[in-house]
Amino acid sequence: MGSIRPNAGSLSPLSFAQANNRGSSSFFSLMMLVVLALLVGLPLAGCGAGSEEEKVSSRSSSRKKKKSPRKAVKEEEEEEEEEEEEEEKKPKVSTTILQAQTEALALKKECEEKGLDSKYKDDFTRASKRIDTGKRYLLKSNDGNKAKYSYKRAISEFKDILAGAEEATQKSAEVLKAKRLTDSAKQKADKVEAEINAPEEYEEALEAYTAALAELEEASSSSFKSAENNFVAARAGFEDAAIIAKDNKRYRILAENLKTKMDGYKARALKNGADIKALSRWQQAESLELEADAAFQSGAFQEASGQYSQASQTYTDALKAVLDDAAFAAELAKLKEEQKAADVEFNRRRKEELEIASRVAGAGRQKLPPPPPPGTAPPPPGTPQPPGIGSPGVTGATTLLPTCVAGADLTLFPQELDEEDEAFLIENIHELSKRANYDPETGGIILDYSNGQQLQKEVIRGKTPKAHLGFVDPQMLLGGGDIPDEAQISIDGNTSGMVFFPVPFRYKVRMSWAFNILTMSGDGDWGAIVSYNTKTNARWRTNFLDIGFIKGSSPPKWQKMPGKPGSNANNWHTKLRPVSWIVEIDMDQAGGGGEIRATYDSGGTEEAVNRIKVKKMTETGLVGFQWKKVKFRIRNLVICGFLDKKEAVRLLRKKLGVKKDSPKKKKPEKEPEPDPTAPADEGDDKKKVKKKKIEDDDFDF
């Protein structure tokens, strides 16, 4: 068997490439590889197909195909890291912010569903902008804190809107109730033509009513609250307007009738030349007519009635001045015939007004018995009597008797004036009040204001509207002449006001009067001011039987009437008869304290009395009345006490423009300086000689 070992002499296929040594063998191997590579690459280059890009892409794809799995995993990891970096660059939103955003959007949607976006447009828009602001902070500024704050603010504001709507829903029932009551009061005012007969009060009430309606339409919690307040104010205003209009309508009709009569007197006087022959009276009558016209236009019909009556009388006086008695009587007879038609029209309108008033008052009101015939014995206490009929029954058992300062120890209440001021006061006291009865020895003074026409000329109105005051019973004006004393009233008041009388009092004051309440609200206020300080505006006053002190504009601290009759006078003060009232200050001595009393005649043998002790009170002040939400009538007003002499003199000098004559003080003569060279007693001797000479000269006739 042959050997497998190759023959030593035989050659391999590449035997030409083999070298005898190691270095030549390697070189030839390398060359062979290069040649093979060129042989492989020549066909690709020679065909000319494919662009340079295709070559590059083919090379890159071939490289990719040649990438190892490890390298591919590495590149994937790098791509994931890049994606994570991009995610980190985006803002991160916390759970708290997302919850706040969700809650804000939910509340916004709830408001929209309930229609609050239109009812609370401004508030809703502001809250919605908070949400938009929060989004902007997250997306653009990457500020999570500010975004969270904006969402929280939006939540709070949306909750406020919802809470306000809920409160408004609950409040609407109360507001609607107030509106119903106000509508009822307005209807009553319209029935008595308050818009014409009480224009000032009606207009104020109507303004509050209109504002309340607008706030009711707005239907927010705050607007409902304001609407309720305005409805309450409007209701009170309409009620006051209705009260005033009832009387003012009568006064308006009366004023129109009196103006018609005045025109007749004026025409007759003009026809007979009174404007030339009795110029002074004519001008006086024209002045009264102009004042009456102005009062009528302003709605002060009661005042206009009185002035038209006075103007008629003055035109009549002017006519009488230019005619003899026979001619004047003939003219007067013609005037009366002409005025009968005017009286018929007036009575018709008066009847119509009374029918309207009775319908407004309604059925069921207690009917009062007619007044007793003359000579009939007075009814027993407590018997209902028609208001304004007769005078309050005061029996000997009561203490309601007018007193003044009789028996007072004058040494306890000093008032010093020099002779000049005392004489000036005595001479001019009636410049303060025509009704003053002054006693210079005691300093006591009495003001009798039973005649309202005289009181009208002296009363200090302050800011009280003219329409809130009256001084004449309108029924008495129909006669056209002077009103008898027994038919006089002192003062009528309504709605609200405060008046004073022109004489200052000191130490002791007593005010007494007969009083009728005609109408009154449950929270009405009425009383006498027994000491008013004009400098500080402080005053002691009553509210029916309660007594209190007002310092400036602050509310009074009332000393309530203990026990019955109670604080609400509308429940106990009789409206069936005139009531005697007395309010007084009784000081113990100058500079000290004293007692204030209010006394109400209950109609029997006992009176309701409230009294308080005051350790220190103002010694001096004016007196007057103050009221609110009540209509009243006062007769037989009498005020007495000590006159404040110094204050009265000051007021008189200011009013009359008279200054006190103060004697010029002589300057003391300078004594001659002593002669230093003279003996020690020589100067004294000269003084004695000079004094003696003066004394001798005094008796030298």
C-alpha positions as CSV (number, residue, x, y, z in Angstrom):
1,M,0.0,0.0,0.0
2,G,1.3,3.3,-1.0
3,S,2.1,6.1,1.4
4,I,-0.2,9.0,1.7
5,R,2.5,11.5,2.3
6,P,3.0,13.7,-0.7
7,N,5.9,13.3,-2.9
8,A,8.6,15.6,-2.1
9,G,9.1,16.5,-5.7
10,S,5.6,17.3,-6.6
11,L,4.2,21.0,-6.5
12,S,1.0,22.5,-5.2
13,P,-1.2,24.5,-7.5
14,L,0.3,27.6,-6.0
15,S,3.6,26.5,-5.8
16,F,4.8,29.4,-7.8
17,A,3.7,31.7,-5.0
18,Q,5.5,29.8,-2.3
19,A,8.8,31.3,-1.2
20,N,11.7,29.7,0.1
21,N,11.5,31.7,3.3
22,R,8.8,33.1,5.6
23,G,8.9,36.8,4.4
24,S,8.6,36.1,0.7
25,S,5.7,33.8,1.3
26,S,3.8,36.6,3.1
27,F,4.4,39.2,0.4
28,F,3.2,37.0,-2.3
29,S,0.0,36.1,-0.3
30,L,-0.8,39.8,0.1
31,M,-0.3,40.5,-3.6
32,M,-2.6,37.7,-4.5
33,L,-5.4,39.2,-2.2
34,V,-5.1,42.6,-3.9
35,V,-5.4,41.1,-7.3
36,L,-8.5,39.2,-6.3
37,A,-10.1,42.3,-4.9
38,L,-9.5,44.2,-8.1
39,L,-11.0,41.4,-10.1
40,V,-14.1,41.5,-8.0
41,G,-14.5,45.3,-8.1
42,L,-13.9,45.9,-11.9
43,P,-17.3,44.6,-13.1
44,L,-19.2,46.9,-10.8
45,A,-17.3,49.9,-11.9
46,G,-17.4,49.1,-15.5
47,C,-21.2,48.7,-15.9
48,G,-21.9,52.4,-15.1
49,A,-25.2,51.8,-13.3
50,G,-26.2,53.6,-10.0
51,S,-25.5,57.1,-8.8
52,E,-23.1,58.2,-6.1
53,E,-26.0,58.4,-3.6
54,E,-27.0,54.9,-4.3
55,K,-23.4,53.9,-3.8
56,V,-23.3,55.6,-0.4
57,S,-26.7,54.2,0.7
58,S,-25.6,50.8,-0.5
59,R,-22.5,51.1,1.5
60,S,-24.3,52.3,4.6
61,S,-26.9,49.6,4.3
62,S,-24.2,47.1,3.9
63,R,-22.5,48.5,7.0
64,K,-25.7,48.3,8.9
65,K,-26.1,44.7,7.8
66,K,-22.6,44.1,9.1
67,K,-23.4,45.8,12.5
68,S,-23.2,43.5,15.4
69,P,-26.2,42.9,17.7
70,R,-24.3,44.6,20.6
71,K,-24.0,47.8,18.7
72,A,-27.7,47.9,17.7
73,V,-28.7,47.5,21.4
74,K,-26.4,50.4,22.3
75,E,-28.0,52.7,19.7
76,E,-31.5,51.8,21.0
77,E,-30.5,52.7,24.5
78,E,-29.1,56.1,23.3
79,E,-32.4,56.8,21.5
80,E,-34.4,56.0,24.7
81,E,-32.2,58.4,26.8
82,E,-32.9,61.2,24.2
83,E,-36.6,60.6,24.5
84,E,-36.4,60.7,28.4
85,E,-34.5,64.0,28.2
86,E,-37.2,65.4,26.0
87,E,-39.9,64.3,28.5
88,E,-37.9,65.9,31.3
89,K,-38.0,69.2,29.5
90,K,-41.8,69.2,29.5
91,P,-43.6,70.7,32.7
92,K,-44.5,68.3,35.4
93,V,-48.1,68.8,36.8
94,S,-48.7,67.7,40.4
95,T,-51.8,65.9,41.6
96,T,-52.8,68.9,43.8
97,I,-52.8,71.3,40.8
98,L,-54.8,68.8,38.6
99,Q,-57.4,68.5,41.4
100,A,-57.7,72.2,41.7
101,Q,-58.1,72.6,38.0
102,T,-60.7,69.9,37.9
103,E,-62.7,71.5,40.8
104,A,-62.6,74.9,39.2
105,L,-63.9,73.6,35.9
106,A,-66.6,71.7,37.6
107,L,-67.8,74.8,39.6
108,K,-67.7,76.9,36.4
109,K,-69.9,74.3,34.7
110,E,-72.4,74.3,37.7
111,C,-72.7,78.1,37.5
112,E,-73.4,77.9,33.8
113,E,-76.0,75.3,34.3
114,K,-77.8,77.4,36.9
115,G,-77.7,80.5,34.6
116,L,-75.4,82.4,37.0
117,D,-73.0,83.3,34.2
118,S,-75.6,86.0,33.1
119,K,-77.0,87.0,36.5
120,Y,-73.5,87.5,37.9
121,K,-71.8,88.4,34.7
122,D,-68.9,90.4,36.0
123,D,-68.1,88.0,38.9
124,F,-68.4,84.9,36.6
125,T,-66.1,86.5,34.0
126,R,-63.5,87.4,36.6
127,A,-63.5,83.8,38.0
128,S,-63.3,82.3,34.5
129,K,-60.2,84.4,33.7
130,R,-58.5,82.9,36.8
131,I,-58.8,79.5,35.1
132,D,-57.3,80.8,31.9
133,T,-54.5,82.4,33.9
134,G,-53.7,79.1,35.6
135,K,-53.4,77.3,32.3
136,R,-51.1,80.0,31.0
137,Y,-48.7,79.7,34.0
138,L,-48.5,75.9,33.4
139,L,-47.9,75.9,29.6
140,K,-45.8,79.0,29.1
141,S,-44.1,79.9,32.3
142,N,-43.8,76.4,33.9
143,D,-44.8,78.0,37.2
144,G,-46.9,75.5,39.2
145,N,-47.2,77.7,42.3
146,K,-48.8,80.6,40.4
147,A,-51.1,78.2,38.5
148,K,-52.2,76.6,41.7
149,Y,-53.0,80.0,43.3
150,S,-55.0,81.0,40.2
151,Y,-57.1,77.8,40.3
152,K,-57.7,78.3,44.1
153,R,-58.9,81.9,43.5
154,A,-61.2,80.7,40.8
155,I,-62.7,78.0,43.1
156,S,-63.3,80.6,45.8
157,E,-65.0,83.1,43.5
158,F,-67.2,80.4,41.9
159,K,-68.2,79.2,45.4
160,D,-69.1,82.8,46.3
161,I,-71.3,83.1,43.3
162,L,-73.1,79.9,44.2
163,A,-73.5,80.9,47.8
164,G,-74.8,84.3,46.9
165,A,-77.3,82.8,44.6
166,E,-78.5,80.4,47.4
167,E,-78.8,83.3,49.8
168,A,-80.6,85.4,47.2
169,T,-83.1,82.6,46.8
170,Q,-83.8,82.5,50.5
171,K,-84.0,86.3,50.7
172,S,-86.4,86.7,47.8
173,A,-89.4,85.6,49.9
174,E,-88.7,88.4,52.4
175,V,-88.2,90.9,49.7
176,L,-91.4,89.9,47.9
177,K,-93.3,90.3,51.2
178,A,-91.9,93.8,51.7
179,K,-92.9,94.6,48.1
180,R,-96.5,93.5,48.7
181,L,-96.8,95.7,51.7
182,T,-95.2,98.6,49.8
183,D,-97.6,98.1,46.9
184,S,-100.5,98.2,49.3
185,A,-99.2,101.5,50.8
186,K,-98.7,102.9,47.4
187,Q,-102.3,102.1,46.3
188,K,-103.6,103.9,49.4
189,A,-101.5,106.9,48.6
190,D,-102.7,106.9,45.0
191,K,-106.3,106.8,46.1
192,V,-106.0,110.0,48.0
193,E,-104.0,111.6,45.1
194,A,-100.8,111.9,47.2
195,E,-98.8,112.6,44.0
196,I,-100.7,115.9,43.8
197,N,-101.6,116.6,47.4
198,A,-98.3,115.5,49.0
199,P,-95.8,115.8,46.2
200,E,-92.6,116.1,48.2
201,E,-93.3,113.0,50.3
202,Y,-94.7,111.0,47.4
203,E,-91.7,111.7,45.2
204,E,-89.2,110.6,47.8
205,A,-91.1,107.4,48.4
206,L,-91.4,106.8,44.6
207,E,-87.6,107.1,44.2
208,A,-87.0,104.5,46.9
209,Y,-89.7,102.2,45.3
210,T,-88.1,102.5,41.8
211,A,-84.7,101.7,43.1
212,A,-86.1,98.7,45.0
213,L,-87.7,97.3,41.8
214,A,-84.4,97.7,39.9
215,E,-82.5,95.8,42.7
216,L,-85.2,93.1,42.8
217,E,-84.6,92.6,39.0
218,E,-80.9,92.2,39.6
219,A,-81.7,89.3,41.9
220,S,-78.4,89.0,43.8
221,S,-77.9,88.6,47.5
222,S,-76.6,92.2,48.0
223,S,-79.3,93.6,45.7
224,F,-82.1,91.8,47.6
225,K,-80.9,93.2,50.9
226,S,-80.8,96.7,49.4
227,A,-84.1,96.2,47.8
228,E,-85.8,95.2,51.1
229,N,-84.4,98.3,52.8
230,N,-85.7,100.5,49.9
231,F,-89.1,98.8,50.0
232,V,-89.3,99.5,53.8
233,A,-88.4,103.1,53.2
234,A,-90.8,103.5,50.3
235,R,-93.6,102.0,52.3
236,A,-93.1,104.4,55.2
237,G,-92.9,107.3,52.6
238,F,-96.2,106.3,51.0
239,E,-97.9,105.9,54.3
240,D,-96.7,109.4,55.3
241,A,-97.8,110.8,51.9
242,A,-101.2,109.3,52.3
243,I,-101.6,110.8,55.8
244,I,-100.6,114.2,54.6
245,A,-102.5,114.0,51.3
246,K,-105.8,113.3,53.2
247,D,-105.5,116.7,54.8
248,N,-103.7,118.4,52.0
249,K,-106.5,117.5,49.6
250,R,-108.9,119.3,51.8
251,Y,-106.6,122.2,52.1
252,R,-106.0,122.3,48.4
253,I,-109.7,122.4,47.6
254,L,-110.1,125.0,50.3
255,A,-107.3,127.1,48.9
256,E,-108.7,126.9,45.4
257,N,-112.1,128.1,46.8
258,L,-110.6,130.9,48.8
259,K,-108.5,132.0,45.8
260,T,-111.7,132.2,43.7
261,K,-113.3,134.4,46.4
262,M,-110.2,136.5,46.6
263,D,-110.3,137.1,42.8
264,G,-113.8,138.5,43.2
265,Y,-112.8,140.9,45.9
266,K,-109.8,141.9,43.9
267,A,-111.8,142.6,40.8
268,R,-114.3,144.8,42.7
269,A,-111.5,146.7,44.3
270,L,-109.7,147.2,41.0
271,K,-113.0,148.3,39.3
272,N,-113.4,151.1,41.9
273,G,-109.8,152.3,41.6
274,A,-108.4,150.9,44.8
275,D,-105.1,150.2,43.1
276,I,-104.6,154.0,42.9
277,K,-106.8,155.5,45.7
278,A,-105.7,153.0,48.3
279,L,-102.3,152.1,47.0
280,S,-100.8,151.0,50.4
281,R,-103.5,148.5,51.1
282,W,-103.5,147.3,47.5
283,Q,-99.8,146.6,47.5
284,Q,-100.1,144.8,50.8
285,A,-102.9,142.6,49.4
286,E,-100.9,141.8,46.2
287,S,-97.9,140.8,48.4
288,L,-100.1,138.4,50.3
289,E,-101.5,137.0,47.1
290,L,-98.0,136.3,45.7
291,E,-97.0,134.5,48.8
292,A,-100.2,132.4,48.7
293,D,-99.5,131.5,45.0
294,A,-96.0,130.4,45.8
295,A,-97.2,128.3,48.8
296,F,-99.8,126.7,46.6
297,Q,-97.4,125.8,43.9
298,S,-95.0,124.2,46.4
299,G,-97.8,122.1,47.9
300,A,-98.2,124.0,51.1
301,F,-102.0,124.3,50.6
302,Q,-102.8,124.9,54.3
303,E,-100.5,128.0,54.4
304,A,-101.8,129.1,51.0
305,S,-105.4,128.9,52.4
306,G,-104.6,131.3,55.2
307,Q,-102.8,133.7,53.0
308,Y,-105.6,133.8,50.4
309,S,-108.0,134.5,53.2
310,Q,-105.8,137.4,54.4
311,A,-105.4,138.7,50.9
312,S,-109.2,138.7,50.5
313,Q,-109.6,140.7,53.6
314,T,-107.0,143.2,52.6
315,Y,-108.6,143.7,49.1
316,T,-111.9,144.2,50.9
317,D,-110.3,146.8,53.2
318,A,-108.9,148.6,50.1
319,L,-112.4,148.5,48.5
320,K,-113.9,149.9,51.7
321,A,-111.4,152.7,51.8
322,V,-112.5,154.1,48.4
323,L,-116.3,153.7,48.9
324,D,-118.8,155.1,51.3
325,D,-120.7,152.8,53.5
326,A,-123.8,152.4,51.3
327,A,-121.8,151.8,48.1
328,F,-119.5,149.3,50.0
329,A,-122.5,147.4,51.3
330,A,-124.0,147.2,47.8
331,E,-120.7,145.8,46.3
332,L,-120.4,143.3,49.2
333,A,-123.9,142.0,48.5
334,K,-123.1,141.5,44.8
335,L,-120.0,139.6,45.7
336,K,-121.9,137.3,48.0
337,E,-124.3,136.4,45.2
338,E,-121.5,135.7,42.8
339,Q,-119.8,133.4,45.3
340,K,-122.7,131.2,45.9
341,A,-121.9,129.1,42.9
342,A,-118.3,128.8,44.1
343,D,-119.5,127.6,47.4
344,V,-121.8,124.9,45.8
345,E,-118.8,123.6,43.8
346,F,-116.6,123.6,46.9
347,N,-119.2,121.6,48.9
348,R,-119.5,119.1,46.1
349,R,-115.8,118.5,46.0
350,R,-115.6,118.4,49.8
351,K,-118.2,115.7,49.8
352,E,-116.3,113.7,47.2
353,E,-113.1,114.0,49.2
354,L,-114.8,112.7,52.4
355,E,-116.2,109.7,50.5
356,I,-112.8,108.8,49.3
357,A,-111.3,109.2,52.8
358,S,-114.0,106.9,54.2
359,R,-113.4,104.2,51.6
360,V,-109.6,104.3,52.3
361,A,-110.2,104.0,56.0
362,G,-112.4,101.0,55.4
363,A,-115.4,99.6,57.1
364,G,-115.4,98.3,60.6
365,R,-114.0,101.5,62.2
366,Q,-115.7,102.2,65.5
367,K,-118.3,104.9,65.0
368,L,-118.2,107.6,67.6
369,P,-121.4,109.1,69.2
370,P,-122.3,112.6,68.1
371,P,-121.4,115.5,70.4
372,P,-123.9,116.1,73.2
373,P,-126.3,119.1,72.8
374,P,-125.5,122.3,74.7
375,G,-126.2,122.2,78.5
376,T,-125.8,118.4,78.7
377,A,-123.8,117.1,81.7
378,P,-120.3,115.9,80.8
379,P,-120.1,112.1,80.1
380,P,-118.5,109.8,82.7
381,P,-114.7,109.2,82.4
382,G,-113.8,106.7,79.6
383,T,-116.8,107.5,77.4
384,P,-115.7,107.8,73.8
385,Q,-116.0,111.3,72.4
386,P,-115.5,112.7,68.9
387,P,-111.9,114.0,68.5
388,G,-111.7,117.8,68.8
389,I,-115.1,118.1,70.5
390,G,-114.9,120.1,73.8
391,S,-111.9,120.2,76.0
392,P,-110.3,117.6,78.2
393,G,-112.2,117.0,81.4
394,V,-110.0,118.0,84.4
395,T,-111.5,117.4,87.8
396,G,-110.4,118.9,91.0
397,A,-108.9,115.5,92.0
398,T,-106.2,115.7,89.3
399,T,-102.9,117.5,89.6
400,L,-103.0,118.9,86.0
401,L,-103.3,122.5,86.9
402,P,-101.3,125.3,85.4
403,T,-98.7,126.7,87.7
404,C,-95.6,128.8,87.2
405,V,-93.0,130.1,89.7
406,A,-95.2,131.4,92.4
407,G,-93.7,130.8,95.8
408,A,-90.2,129.9,94.6
409,D,-87.3,131.0,96.7
410,L,-85.6,133.5,94.4
411,T,-82.4,133.4,96.4
412,L,-81.9,129.8,95.1
413,F,-82.2,131.0,91.4
414,P,-80.2,134.2,91.0
415,Q,-80.3,136.2,87.8
416,E,-78.3,139.4,88.0
417,L,-78.7,142.2,85.5
418,D,-77.5,145.8,85.7
419,E,-80.1,148.6,85.6
420,E,-79.5,149.3,81.9
421,D,-80.1,145.7,80.8
422,E,-83.1,145.3,83.1
423,A,-84.7,148.4,81.6
424,F,-83.9,147.3,78.1
425,L,-85.4,143.8,78.8
426,I,-88.6,145.3,80.2
427,E,-89.0,147.7,77.3
428,N,-88.4,145.1,74.5
429,I,-89.5,141.7,75.8
430,H,-92.4,141.7,73.4
431,E,-89.9,141.8,70.5
432,L,-89.2,138.2,71.4
433,S,-92.8,137.2,71.7
434,K,-96.0,139.2,71.4
435,R,-97.7,136.6,73.7
436,A,-95.2,137.1,76.6
437,N,-96.5,138.1,80.0
438,Y,-93.4,139.0,82.0
439,D,-93.0,139.8,85.7
440,P,-89.7,141.7,86.3
441,E,-89.8,141.2,90.1
442,T,-89.7,137.4,90.0
443,G,-88.4,136.9,86.5
444,G,-91.4,134.7,85.7
445,I,-92.8,134.6,82.2
446,I,-95.9,133.0,80.7
447,L,-96.5,132.4,76.9
448,D,-100.1,131.8,76.0
449,Y,-100.1,130.2,72.6
450,S,-103.8,129.3,72.4
451,N,-104.1,131.3,69.2
452,G,-102.3,129.4,66.4
453,Q,-102.4,132.4,64.0
454,Q,-100.3,134.3,66.5
455,L,-98.0,131.3,67.2
456,Q,-97.4,130.9,63.5
457,K,-95.7,134.3,63.4
458,E,-93.3,133.4,66.2
459,V,-92.5,129.7,66.0
460,I,-89.0,128.6,65.0
461,R,-89.4,125.9,62.3
462,G,-85.8,124.8,61.9
463,K,-85.7,122.4,59.0
464,T,-89.3,121.3,59.3
465,P,-91.2,121.6,56.0
466,K,-94.1,124.0,55.9
467,A,-96.4,121.1,54.8
468,H,-95.7,119.4,58.2
469,L,-97.2,122.2,60.2
470,G,-100.5,123.9,60.6
471,F,-101.8,126.6,62.8
472,V,-105.5,127.0,61.8
473,D,-108.3,124.6,61.7
474,P,-109.2,124.6,57.9
475,Q,-112.9,124.3,58.7
476,M,-112.8,127.7,60.5
477,L,-111.4,129.4,57.4
478,L,-114.6,128.9,55.5
479,G,-116.2,131.8,57.4
480,G,-113.7,134.2,55.9
481,G,-113.4,136.2,59.2
482,D,-111.6,136.0,62.5
483,I,-111.6,132.6,64.2
484,P,-113.2,132.7,67.7
485,D,-111.0,131.8,70.6
486,E,-112.9,128.7,71.5
487,A,-112.3,127.3,67.9
488,Q,-108.6,128.1,67.8
489,I,-105.9,125.5,67.7
490,S,-102.3,126.1,68.7
491,I,-100.5,123.8,66.3
492,D,-101.1,120.8,64.0
493,G,-98.1,118.5,63.1
494,N,-97.6,115.5,60.8
495,T,-95.0,113.2,59.4
496,S,-91.8,114.5,61.2
497,G,-90.5,117.7,62.5
498,M,-89.1,119.8,65.3
499,V,-90.1,123.3,66.3
500,F,-89.0,125.8,69.1
501,F,-90.5,128.8,70.7
502,P,-88.5,132.1,70.8
503,V,-88.1,132.7,74.5
504,P,-85.2,131.1,76.6
505,F,-86.1,129.6,79.9
506,R,-84.0,128.9,83.0
507,Y,-84.2,126.7,86.1
508,K,-88.0,125.9,85.8
509,V,-90.2,125.3,82.8
510,R,-93.7,123.9,82.6
511,M,-95.5,123.2,79.3
512,S,-99.2,122.2,79.3
513,W,-101.6,121.6,76.5
514,A,-104.6,119.5,75.3
515,F,-103.5,116.9,72.8
516,N,-105.2,114.8,70.1
517,I,-103.5,112.0,68.2
518,L,-105.2,111.8,64.8
519,T,-103.1,109.0,63.2
520,M,-99.9,107.2,64.3
521,S,-97.5,104.4,63.2
522,G,-96.5,101.7,65.7
523,D,-93.0,103.2,65.9
524,G,-94.1,106.8,66.1
525,D,-92.2,109.2,68.3
526,W,-93.6,112.4,69.8
527,G,-92.6,114.5,72.7
528,A,-91.8,117.9,74.3
529,I,-88.3,119.4,74.4
530,V,-87.9,121.1,77.8
531,S,-84.3,122.2,77.5
532,Y,-82.5,122.8,74.2
533,N,-78.9,124.1,74.1
534,T,-78.6,126.0,70.8
535,K,-74.8,125.8,70.9
536,T,-74.3,122.0,71.4
537,N,-77.6,120.8,70.0
538,A,-78.1,118.8,73.2
539,R,-81.6,118.5,74.6
540,W,-83.7,116.9,77.3
541,R,-87.0,115.7,75.9
542,T,-89.8,113.2,76.2
543,N,-91.2,110.5,74.0
544,F,-94.7,110.3,75.2
545,L,-94.1,109.2,78.9
546,D,-90.4,108.2,78.4
547,I,-87.8,110.8,79.2
548,G,-84.3,111.0,77.7
549,F,-81.3,113.1,76.8
550,I,-79.9,113.6,73.3
551,K,-76.3,114.8,73.0
552,G,-75.8,116.2,69.5
553,S,-77.1,113.9,66.9
554,S,-76.8,110.7,69.0
555,P,-79.9,108.7,70.0
556,P,-81.4,109.4,73.4
557,K,-80.9,107.2,76.4
558,W,-84.5,106.8,77.4
559,Q,-85.7,106.4,81.0
560,K,-88.7,104.2,80.3
561,M,-92.0,104.5,81.9
562,P,-92.1,101.7,84.5
563,G,-95.0,99.2,84.2
564,K,-98.0,100.1,82.2
565,P,-99.0,101.8,79.9
566,G,-95.9,100.4,78.1
567,S,-93.4,101.7,75.6
568,N,-95.6,101.6,72.4
569,A,-97.9,104.6,72.7
570,N,-99.9,103.4,69.7
571,N,-101.3,100.7,72.0
572,W,-102.4,102.8,74.9
573,H,-102.7,106.5,74.0
574,T,-106.3,107.3,73.4
575,K,-107.4,108.7,70.1
576,L,-111.0,109.2,71.2
577,R,-110.7,112.5,73.1
578,P,-108.3,115.3,73.8
579,V,-105.8,114.5,76.5
580,S,-104.2,116.9,79.0
581,W,-100.4,116.7,79.0
582,I,-97.8,118.4,81.2
583,V,-94.0,118.2,80.8
584,E,-91.8,120.2,83.2
585,I,-88.3,120.7,84.5
586,D,-88.0,121.6,88.2
587,M,-84.5,122.3,89.4
588,D,-83.6,122.3,93.0
589,Q,-81.2,125.2,92.8
590,A,-78.9,127.0,90.5
591,G,-76.0,124.9,89.3
592,G,-77.5,121.7,90.7
593,G,-79.8,119.0,89.6
594,G,-83.5,118.5,89.6
595,E,-86.5,116.5,88.4
596,I,-88.1,116.1,84.9
597,R,-91.7,114.9,84.9
598,A,-94.1,113.9,82.2
599,T,-97.8,113.6,83.1
600,Y,-100.6,112.1,81.0
601,D,-104.3,112.6,82.0
602,S,-105.7,109.1,81.8
603,G,-109.3,110.4,82.1
604,G,-109.9,109.4,85.7
605,T,-108.8,110.6,89.1
606,E,-105.2,109.4,88.6
607,E,-102.7,110.3,86.0
608,A,-99.9,108.3,84.5
609,V,-96.7,110.1,85.6
610,N,-93.0,109.4,84.8
611,R,-90.3,111.3,86.6
612,I,-86.5,111.1,86.7
613,K,-83.9,112.6,89.0
614,V,-80.9,114.3,87.4
615,K,-77.8,115.3,89.4
616,K,-76.6,117.8,86.9
617,M,-78.5,119.4,84.0
618,T,-78.3,122.5,81.8
619,E,-79.8,125.5,83.5
620,T,-81.0,127.2,80.3
621,G,-82.4,126.5,76.9
622,L,-85.3,126.8,74.5
623,V,-88.5,124.6,74.6
624,G,-90.4,123.0,71.7
625,F,-91.8,119.8,70.2
626,Q,-90.3,117.0,68.2
627,W,-92.2,114.2,66.4
628,K,-92.0,111.4,63.8
629,K,-94.6,109.2,62.1
630,V,-97.5,110.8,64.0
631,K,-100.3,113.3,63.1
632,F,-101.5,115.4,66.0
633,R,-103.3,118.5,67.1
634,I,-102.5,120.7,70.1
635,R,-104.9,123.3,71.7
636,N,-104.5,125.7,74.6
637,L,-100.7,125.5,74.7
638,V,-99.3,127.5,77.7
639,I,-95.6,127.6,78.6
640,C,-94.4,129.2,81.9
641,G,-91.2,129.4,84.0
642,F,-88.3,131.6,84.8
643,L,-87.0,133.7,81.9
644,D,-83.3,133.5,81.2
645,K,-82.7,137.2,81.5
646,K,-79.1,137.3,80.2
647,E,-79.9,135.2,77.2
648,A,-83.0,137.2,76.5
649,V,-81.1,140.5,76.5
650,R,-78.4,139.0,74.2
651,L,-81.1,137.8,71.7
652,L,-82.9,141.1,71.8
653,R,-79.8,143.2,71.3
654,K,-78.8,140.9,68.4
655,K,-82.3,141.1,66.9
656,L,-82.7,144.8,67.2
657,G,-79.0,145.7,66.5
658,V,-78.7,147.7,69.7
659,K,-75.4,147.7,71.5
660,K,-75.0,148.3,75.2
661,D,-73.7,151.8,76.2
662,S,-70.6,151.1,78.1
663,P,-69.2,154.1,80.0
664,K,-65.6,155.1,79.1
665,K,-63.2,154.3,81.8
666,K,-61.0,157.3,82.9
667,K,-57.4,156.5,83.0
668,P,-55.9,157.0,86.5
669,E,-53.8,160.1,86.8
670,K,-50.1,159.4,87.3
671,E,-48.9,160.6,90.7
672,P,-45.9,163.0,90.5
673,E,-42.6,161.5,91.2
674,P,-41.3,162.4,94.7
675,D,-38.7,165.1,95.0
676,P,-35.6,163.3,96.3
677,T,-34.4,166.6,97.8
678,A,-37.6,167.2,99.8
679,P,-37.9,166.1,103.4
680,A,-39.4,162.7,104.1
681,D,-43.0,163.9,104.9
682,E,-43.2,166.7,102.5
683,G,-44.8,164.6,99.7
684,D,-47.5,163.3,102.0
685,D,-48.3,166.9,103.1
686,K,-48.7,167.9,99.5
687,K,-51.2,165.1,98.9
688,K,-53.2,166.0,101.9
689,V,-53.3,169.6,100.8
690,K,-54.4,168.6,97.3
691,K,-57.1,166.3,98.6
692,K,-58.4,168.9,100.9
693,K,-58.5,171.4,98.1
694,I,-60.6,169.0,95.9
695,E,-63.0,168.4,98.7
696,D,-63.4,172.2,99.3
697,D,-64.0,172.6,95.6
698,D,-66.8,170.0,95.6
699,F,-68.8,172.2,98.0
700,D,-67.8,175.5,96.4
701,F,-71.0,176.9,95.1
